[in-house]
């Protein structure tokens, strides 16, 4: 499985961006797709995830502002980011987990999101 992320960029505070992550390869029906981010000097953290059944989960810091969705037909996951804040500045990575215990995973290459104040 290979992941290709896109959609990052520079945006002013209060603006919006939409990230996309396309998965290639054979993906089992039970899986979790998600977005993580890593700001300079900080650990990578989970931003949002969505199960194959469509149940989303969000970090408290992005609830109400970000929305994760997926297109099963194209194996693509999206992250719509609204009301962006300077503290959202980070490299965003897409992640895909699969297997009976979600023991397998793949990472995208990361896309930089910069929010200016």
N, C-alpha and C positions, 0 to 999 in steps of 0.2 A: 504494500500500500504506500503510495506517495501522495503527499499533500502539497498543494500549491496555494499559497495565500496571496491576497492582493487587496488593495483599497486604502492603504494607509496614506498619510500625508500631513500637511500643515493646515490647521484650522484655528480660527479664533475661538475664545471661550464663548460658550453658548451655541456654538455651531454643531453640525452633524457630520458624521462619516459612516460609511457602510463598508464593512470588511467582508470578503468572500474567501472561502476555502474549498477548493475542489479536490476530491479524493479520487485517485485512480487505482485500479486493481480490484480484486474480488473482496467484497466486504460482507461478513456474516450478518445475518438479519438482526442479531442482538448486538448493539453497539452503543457507544456514547461518543458524541462529538462535542468538542468544547473549545473555548478560547481562554488562553492564559495571557498574562502580561508580566513584563519585568521592567521596572523602572531602574535608572542608574543607581547602583549601590543598594538595591533591594532584592529580595528573593522573588522568584517567579511565583505568581499567585493566580488562582482560578478566578476568572471573571464571570463566565457563564458556561453552562453545559446543557445539552439536550439529549435525552435518551432516544432510542429507536422508536419508542412508543410516543414520543413527542412531548414528554414532560420536561419543562425547563427548570433550571436552577440558577440563581444569581448570587454573586457576592453582595453583601449588604451595601457596599459603597456605590454600586451601580443600579440597584433596584429602582425601578421607576424611570430610569434614563436609557438603559440599554435593553435591547430585545434580541434574543437568539432565535433563529428559525432555520429550517432545513428543507432542501428539495431532494427527496429520496430518489426521484427518477434520475437526477444528475449527480447524486452523491456530493452535494454541495451544502455547506453550512454558512450561514450569514450572521453577522453581528451588526445590528443597527445601533449606532451610538448617537444619542441626542443629548442636548444640554451639556456638552463637553466642558470639562474643567481642566485647568492646568495640571492638576494632580492625576489626570488620566493619561498624561504623557508617558509613553512606554513603548517598548517593542511588544507587539501582540503576536502570539503564536497560536496556531490552531493545532488541535490535538484530536486524535481518534483512538479510541480504545475498543477492543473487541475480544471475544473469547468467552467461554463459560463463566470465568471469574474476572473478565476484563483484564486478563493477564498480558495481553499484547497491546502495543501502542505504537503510533507513529506521530511525528511532529512535522509541522510545516516549517518553512525557513524563517518566519518572522517578518512582520511588516511594521514599520515605525509610524507611530501616531504622535504628533506634536501639537499640543494645544497652547496657544499663546494667550497671555492675559491682556 
